[in-house]
Amino acid sequence: MKKYIYTIALAISLIGLSSCEGFLDVNDNPNQAVSSTPDLVIAAALNNTAARLAHHEVGAFWVGQWSPTGSVSGFNEQKTYDITTNFLNGTWIGIYDNLEDYLYVEQNAANRKSLSGIAKVMKAYNYQLLVDMYNNVPYSDALKGTASIRPKYDEGQAIYDNLITVLDDAIVDLTVPVSGDNPSAGSADIYFGGNITKWRKFANTLKLRILLRQINVAGKESYIKEQIAKIAAEGSGFLGADENVLSNPGYTKSSGKMNQFYESYGFTAADKKAGNRDFYCYSKFFVDNMKSTNDMARLARLATTATAAPYTGQYRGPEFGEGNDDYLATKVSLFGPAIADPPKALGGTNDNGYARAMVVMTAAESFFLQAEAVQRGYLSGDAKTLFESGITESFKLLGVADASTAASDYYNQSISNVSWNSSSDKIEAIVYQKWVALTSYNGFEAWCEYRRTGVPDVPLSTRAIGIQQPVRILYPASEYSTNAANVKEQGAISQFTSKIFWIK
């Protein structure tokens, strides 16, 4: 795959990866570079997965979490939903490039099961992203170089099924004890530092995400139940309290080597505003939801207050699609202390925001997935306890003071979708709280869950060209120019009607 699309990739900006170019990069194509080693490549690959931001940004817009401020023009495709085949073109290329790195590790790790297992988990993670964006994509025929320069497309459903097998294989690899013949990944594992137990939990949690995504697929329920039972029988469990999947290759206060979110949406190494700092804020929909549920402790960690009259000290944001002077960056809620804390020179509380780990998957999401599985009868346990644990983990990740007590005070309010007992629709409550917890950490996953469940009831952009949101991303222009016959076999693709297989 890389040999036919990644030549043109050199001329295309890889949105979300540009901030880390040169940081841990070892080779553009490790399969052709004798100097690469699996340890070097896995570290760079893990960093690049965590650093990819463009699809999270789009998801955050379309699921009602973020909005552009009135200080910037543009974002027309996002606001109108009138996207083209150039939209997120670099993301498609970047994910396949990343997947080739994981394939290199898998094929060259020899008996290093600790490395091959990690590579397989991340293969599943990245291919799920592709299916959730595009549905059918090159899979079984992909990444074969000159042996398949125009790879055929596999159905999204078939890919999903195979990813469960890939994760099963990963867990087998990650069960092999670390020893002289199978040394730990150690510092090359910038997520868990070589802890294979946590990697098995991550694999199981990812399996649960993949399985529950398919809950609306006809005839799939027995398969989902069977696979979840296998996870329970395997025994490693899921990501638990404080077991967030965090990426930190050793960020330093140097351009291109800081936390990628901080450098893209926050501040520079010279303690100046990043170019995007004043262009993104929280939406009116999100801010209003937080206020209406008295979720002020988390809001204060996620967001700033306006600094200009007449809105000084207020949490506020525009309706998605709006962009007038009433929503200039000084009049809205930008990314707050837990997300992109200004350095002290600019009025912030610390000078270490650049060093914060990037979030790949949260413990909160793990608990919400488990709560849903229990509520549906697919897993044993106490759904209420799991639901409340998910909220608590969200408070903790955001750094809310006395997080457990603050979370308890919050979820013991008699408010629907906040209190378990006060919520008549338990699944809606779980997904709503997941939406809050994913804000500014994984907007794309929140958008996936919205497309799966319709939760929350996100308003249309004020500039929408039609009466509905997109249900997918269009295949990129690079495919139509280099793999035309196979992409055209997928038929006429509409962002509004060509659904991902798991959407109702």
Protein Blocks (a to p, Z undefined) as FASTA:
>chain_A
ZZmmmmmmmmpccehjlmmgoihpabfblmlcckbcfklmmmmmmmmmmmpmklmmmmmm
mnomaccdfkbgejklmmnopacfknoklmmmmmmmmmmmmmmmmmmnommmklmmmmmm
mmmmmmmmmmmmnopacfklgonljmlmbccdddfklmmmmmmmmmmmmmmmmmpccdfk
lccfklmlmmnnopaklmmmmmmmmmmmmmmmmmmpghklmmmmmmmmmmmmnonopade
hiaccddehiaddehiacfklmmmmccfkopacfklmmgccdfklmmmmmmnopakmmmm
mpccdfbdfkghiacdddehiacfklgfklcccddfklmgcdfknopabfklmmpccdfb
dfklmmmmmmmmmmnopagcjfklmmmmmmmmmmmmnopahkllmmmmmmmpccehkamk
lpmblmlmmmmmmmmmmgoklmmlmmmmmmmnopacddddfkbcblbdcfbdcddfklmm
mmmmmmmmnopadfklmccfklZZ
